[in-house]
Amino acid sequence: MAKISLYAVATAIALATNVDAFVGPSPAVKSSSLHMSAYPTSAEDILWTPSWKTGERDEVNGALGKYCEDLYSVTRRKTRTVTCGPIKFGSDHPIVRQTMATTDTANVDASIEQIIRCADKGFDLVRITVQGKREANAAAKIREGLFKKGYDIPLCADMHFQPVVAQLVADAVEKIRINPGNFADGRKDFEEKVYESEADYVKEREYLAEAFIPLVQKCKELNRCMRIGTNHGSLSSRVLSYYGDTPRGMVESAIEFADICRSQDYHNLVFSMKASNPLVMVQSYRLLASEMYRLDWDYPLHLGVTEAGEGEDGRMKSAVGIGTLLADGLGDTVRVSLTEDPEFEYEPCNRLSEMSEARLAATNPDSAARQAAVKKYVDTRDITAYSRRTGVLPEKTEEDKVDVSLFLNPNGSVLSSVVPKMLSQDSAPYLYKELGFKTAVGMPFKDIATSDSIFMRTLPAVDDANARTALRRMMEVGTGVIVPAEELTKNPLENAVALMSLTEAAEANGQLPDGAIRLAIEIDGTEDDDLIAKVKDLNPVMVLIGIDPSLSQLHASRRVFEIFKANDIDTPAIHHYKTDAGDSNNLALELGTKVGSLLTDGNGDGILIEQVGETNFSVDFLRNTAFSLLQGCRMRNTKTEFVSCPSCGRTLFDLQETTAKIQDATGHLPGVTVAVMGCIVNGPGEMADADFGYVGTLPGKVDLYYGKEVVRKSIPNDDAVDALVELIKSYDMWKDKEEVEEEVEEAVAA
C-alpha cells in the first residue's frame, strides 16, 4: 500500500471542505491568474516552433539528428523531472508503472475499490475517464475516498472533447491527459481540407490556443502534471489534411500543444505517441525524440501500444513497441493496454520495465560489458521511415529433388525445432498437426500457418524407417530440414540443409556433406567484418543469427545487418532465439522485446525458437507464438488481426466477453483486421488499420464500420456479432471454418 503523504493530507482537507470542488476559483487562483496575464493569451503572441514542412526548422535548428542517447549502448535519454503528486517521471527516477480503470467513473465506490486493487498490485498511477461534470465531481470523491483509506496513488483524468471539464477536474486529480486530436479540434468528419499555404494552416491555431491556454494556466497554478497524448487513430481532420495519417502528423500535432504550454512557462508535462500498429508507434516516438533533441527539449515519454488486445498476442504486440523503445533508452513511464482487467496489466508492465532497467549500461556492469564487447560498427538506420530488408529466397534447380523455394516464405518464415522421438510411427501424426500441416490419407500438406522448415540437432538413425519416412514426406511438400553438418556427416539425410558456423563454412569453402541439398550458416556476432562479408560468396540458403551470450544481442545483430548492407548481402536472415522461459507470457515479452526490436527496423526474415534445458512448450505453441511475432511486426498474416481497446469507464458493452465472441466467430480469417471498440471517443480513425469495426455508440447498441464508414447503425448487442459476420460476407472476405481432418483427430486420439 502506498503510504499517505503530507501532500495527500493537504489535498484531502481541501477536498473535504469542498467535495464538489468546482464552485469557482479560490482567491489564490484569482491572484495567480492576474500574474498569468503576463503570458501570451492568443495564438499570434505565441512563439511557435519553426515549420518542418517549409524547411524553416532545418534552417533555424539544424538538421534532424540523433533520436537516442547512444546507438551502441543502452543509455536512458536525459530528461527533466516531472512531478505528479507523490511520484516523479524522468531519467533520474525509476520507470513509472501505470494502468487505467475500467469502472464507470460515476460509480465512486467501485472505482475506489478497483484503484486500490491496482495500487496493491504495484501500480504507481491510475488513469480514469472523465466525460463530463458528473464524472469530474465523481473524480473528486474518488480522490477523497482514496486519501481517507490511506492511498495517495496519483490519478490521471483522461480528457476528450471537454476543455471546460478538464479545467474543473484539475482541482481534484494530479494529472490531466489531453488528446491533441480532439481536445479542441475533434471534428472527425474526415473531410479533406485544402491549405494553399503554411499561413492557411497555422491561422487555425487561434481556437486551439483559446481552448487550451486556460487549462495550461490551471495546471501551472495547481502544479498539476499533463500528458500531451497523441493517438495515431484520432488525429484531427486539420492535421490529417496537412500531414496525412503519418508519424510526422502525430509529432507536429503534439509540438503545437507543447508550444502553447511553453508559452505559459509550463513544463510539467510528458508526451505520448500511441498507435495500435507497433511499427507506426515506434517510428512516431523516435521521430518525436529526435525532434526534442534538436529543439533542446527534455520532456519525459509515456510509452504504450494502444488497443493491443489480450493474452499472449496483446503482450507480444506491446512488447514489440514498448520493448523496442526501452532498448533505445527511450521511455519514462509505461502502460500495457490489454483487453483484460487492469490488475492483469501489472505483470507485463513491470516485466518490461525490469528488462529495460537490467539492460542499462550505467547501472549494470554485465550489460555494459556485453554492449562494449560488440565489435565496432556504424549504425546507418533511418528512423524516419520503415524499410524492410528482404532476403532473396532460394531457387529450385533442375537437379533438386525437392522444392527448396518453399523452405522459406517471402513475408517472414517460421522454423520449428524438432527432436527425433517426435518422428516415431505413433508420434508423427501429432507432429504433423503441431507443425500446422493439413493431412490427407496420412500425408502432410502445407497450410497457411505451417512451419516453413524444421531444425534438428540430431537425426533419427538411418535404419529408423518410420522416422525417415516422416521426414521425407515433409520434404516432398517443400519443408526444409536443417541439420548441423557434423550430424549429417555421421548420419546422412538426403536433401537436408547442412548448417555450419560461418568459420566452418569458410574453412570448408562451402563444401556440403554427402546428400545435403543446400548450405545454411550460423553467425554468432563474434566474427570479424571480413569473415561476415564472405557470406556473399558462400551463397547459403539462409543465415541463422544466434548471438553469443557474451555479446549484446541487440547491438551485435544490428552490426551483422550493417555488414550485410555494406556488402549487398541479400541472404535471408533468420533470428535463432534460444530460451529457457517457463511462462508463456514471459516468452511473449522476451520475443517482442529482443527479436521484435530488430524486426521493427526491418532487419530479419523470420524466427526459430529453440528451447534449452527443460522443455516447457509444445511445438504447436512455439509455432503459433512465432507467427504471432511476425504478425505483430506487420510481416506475415496467418490469422485475423484484432485491434481491441482495453476498456475504460466509457465502454458501452462487456468488452472482454464481446471480444472473445468476435474472436471465436472471426478468428480464422487471415488478412482481415477487425477493430473492437468500446466507444467512439477517439473517432473511427482509431481503427485506422481495420477492415471492419465493431463500435459501441449507445448503451446496448453497436455500429458496424467498413473501413472508416458506418454501414450499419444501432444494432442490438445480442445481434451484433452475427451482423458483423454477415457484413464480412457481404464484402467477400469470409470463408467458412475448415473442419479438422478426421484422420488426424483419430490419430491424435488413439
PEQUIBEL-V881232 format. One record per backbone hydrogen bond with DSSP energy under -1.0 kcal/mol. NH is the residue of the N-H (numbers start at 1). CO is the residue of the C=O. If there is no record, write none. Layout:
# PEQUIBEL-V881232
NH CO
NH CO
This chain:
# PEQUIBEL-V881232
9 5
10 6
11 7
12 8
13 9
14 10
15 11
16 12
17 13
30 26
31 27
32 28
33 29
34 30
35 31
36 32
38 35
39 36
45 42
46 43
48 46
57 51
59 55
60 56
61 57
62 58
77 329
80 298
82 89
84 87
87 84
89 82
93 90
96 332
98 334
99 125
101 127
107 104
108 106
111 107
112 108
113 109
114 110
115 111
116 112
117 113
118 114
119 115
120 116
121 117
122 118
123 118
124 97
126 154
127 99
128 156
130 158
136 132
137 133
138 134
139 135
140 136
141 137
142 138
143 139
144 140
145 141
146 142
147 143
148 144
149 145
150 147
151 146
156 126
157 175
158 128
159 177
166 162
167 163
168 164
169 165
170 166
171 168
172 169
173 169
175 155
176 225
177 157
178 227
182 179
183 179
188 186
189 187
201 197
202 198
203 199
204 201
205 202
209 205
210 206
211 207
212 208
213 209
216 212
217 213
218 214
219 215
220 216
221 217
222 218
224 219
225 174
226 268
227 176
228 270
229 178
229 227
230 272
232 274
234 231
240 236
241 237
242 238
243 239
244 240
246 244
250 246
251 247
252 248
253 249
254 250
255 251
256 252
257 253
258 254
259 255
260 256
261 257
262 258
263 259
264 261
265 262
266 261
269 267
270 226
271 300
272 228
274 230
281 277
282 278
283 279
284 280
285 281
286 282
287 283
288 284
289 285
290 286
291 287
292 288
293 289
294 290
295 291
297 292
302 271
303 333
314 310
315 311
316 312
317 313
318 314
319 315
320 316
321 317
322 318
323 319
325 321
326 322
327 323
329 326
330 325
332 301
333 301
334 96
335 303
339 309
340 338
344 341
345 342
346 343
349 345
350 346
351 347
352 348
353 349
354 350
355 351
356 352
357 353
358 354
361 74
364 360
368 364
369 365
370 366
371 367
372 368
373 369
389 602
392 570
404 402
406 403
407 404
412 409
413 605
415 607
416 453
418 455
422 419
423 420
424 421
428 424
431 427
432 428
433 429
434 430
435 431
436 433
437 432
438 445
440 443
443 440
445 438
450 447
451 435
452 414
453 414
454 480
455 416
456 482
464 461
465 463
468 464
469 465
470 466
471 467
472 468
473 469
474 470
475 471
476 472
478 475
479 474
480 452
482 454
483 497
485 499
488 484
489 485
490 486
491 487
495 515
496 493
497 481
498 518
499 483
500 520
502 522
505 501
506 502
507 503
508 504
510 505
511 508
516 513
517 496
520 498
521 542
522 500
523 544
532 528
533 529
534 531
535 532
536 533
538 534
539 535
541 519
543 572
544 521
545 574
546 523
548 524
551 548
552 370
556 552
557 553
558 554
559 555
560 556
561 557
562 558
563 559
564 560
565 561
566 562
567 563
568 565
569 564
574 543
575 606
576 545
577 608
579 610
587 583
588 584
589 585
590 586
591 587
592 588
593 589
594 590
595 591
596 591
598 595
599 595
600 596
602 599
603 598
605 573
607 413
608 575
610 577
612 579
622 618
623 619
624 620
625 621
626 622
627 623
628 624
629 625
630 626
631 627
632 628
633 629
634 631
635 630
641 672
643 674
645 676
651 648
652 678
655 653
658 654
659 655
660 656
661 657
662 658
663 659
664 660
665 661
666 662
667 663
672 669
674 641
675 692
676 643
677 694
683 680
686 683
687 684
688 685
690 687
691 673
692 673
693 705
694 675
695 703
696 677
697 701
700 652
701 698
702 715
703 695
704 712
705 693
706 709
707 691
709 706
711 704
712 704
715 702
717 700
719 716
720 716
723 719
724 720
725 721
726 722
727 723
728 724
729 725
730 726
732 729
733 728
745 741
746 742
747 743
748 744
749 745
750 746
